Each structure stands twice: as C-alpha cells, then as structure tokens.
Amino acid sequence: MTVYILFSEELDRYYVGVTSNLEERIRKHNSKHKGFTGRANDWRLVHKENYETKTMALAREREIKNWKSREMIERLIA
C-alpha cells in the first residue's frame, strides 16, 4: 500500500491519499469527477511512502492529515 501526496498548481493545494495502484489513482484524480480533486486536472505526485499493510498505510495517512499544516507537509516533501 502506498501513502501519497499530490500537489495542484491550479488550486495551490496538497492532497493526501492511500492506494494499492498509484498510477491508476493519479489518473483518476486528474480526470473530471465530483469531489475535491475533480476541480483540477494538474495533480502531480510530490511524495510517496510504501507500507506492507493497509492498516499501516491508513495510520500514516491519518497522521499526515491530522497535521493540518501545509508547512509540515512541505517539510516532509523536502
């Protein structure tokens, strides 16, 4: 399982998610659909972390989302 962070220049926002198929997931984010990432189609991968289990990946995703801090996300990416 992969925890990933995407960035959209158009929205100037980050998106954090979990998937087992990163390429397909990014393709879906960049297609027109309802939901937060559907508002832009320039999402690009800026960070990823691989985990052995879904439980571990979801815990890490929750940890990053709970930061609620752009500065901490940008420190992680750097």
C-alpha positions in Angstrom: 0.0 0.0 0.0 1.2 3.5 -0.8 0.6 6.8 1.0 0.9 9.6 -1.5 0.8 13.3 -1.6 -0.2 15.2 -4.7 0.0 18.9 -5.5 -2.1 21.0 -7.8 -0.6 24.3 -9.1 -4.0 25.4 -10.2 -5.5 25.1 -6.7 -2.2 25.6 -4.8 -3.3 22.7 -2.6 -2.0 19.3 -1.4 -3.9 16.1 -1.4 -3.0 13.1 0.8 -4.3 9.6 0.0 -3.7 5.8 0.1 -3.8 3.4 -2.8 -2.6 0.0 -3.9 -2.3 1.2 -7.6 -0.6 4.6 -7.6 -0.6 5.2 -11.4 -4.3 4.4 -11.8 -5.2 6.6 -8.8 -3.3 9.6 -10.1 -5.0 9.1 -13.5 -8.4 9.2 -11.7 -7.5 12.3 -9.7 -6.7 14.1 -13.0 -10.0 13.1 -14.7 -13.1 15.2 -14.4 -15.2 13.8 -11.5 -17.1 15.0 -8.4 -15.1 15.6 -5.3 -12.1 17.7 -4.2 -9.6 16.6 -6.8 -12.0 16.8 -9.6 -11.8 20.6 -9.6 -8.3 20.5 -11.2 -6.5 18.2 -13.6 -2.9 19.1 -12.9 -2.3 16.9 -9.9 1.3 15.7 -9.7 3.0 13.3 -7.3 5.3 15.0 -4.8 5.8 12.3 -2.2 5.1 8.7 -1.6 5.7 6.1 1.1 5.2 2.3 0.8 3.8 0.2 3.6 3.4 -3.6 3.9 -0.2 -3.4 5.2 -3.3 -1.4 4.6 -3.5 -0.7 8.3 -0.1 0.8 8.5 -0.7 2.9 5.4 -4.1 4.2 6.7 -2.4 5.1 10.1 0.3 7.1 8.3 -2.3 8.9 6.1 -4.3 9.8 9.2 -1.2 11.1 10.9 -0.3 13.4 7.9 -3.9 14.6 7.6 -4.1 15.4 11.3 -1.1 17.7 11.0 -3.5 20.2 9.2 -0.3 22.1 8.4 1.0 22.9 4.9 4.4 23.8 6.5 4.7 20.3 7.9 3.8 18.6 4.6 6.3 20.8 2.8 9.0 19.8 5.3 8.2 16.1 4.7 8.4 16.6 1.0 11.8 18.4 1.2 
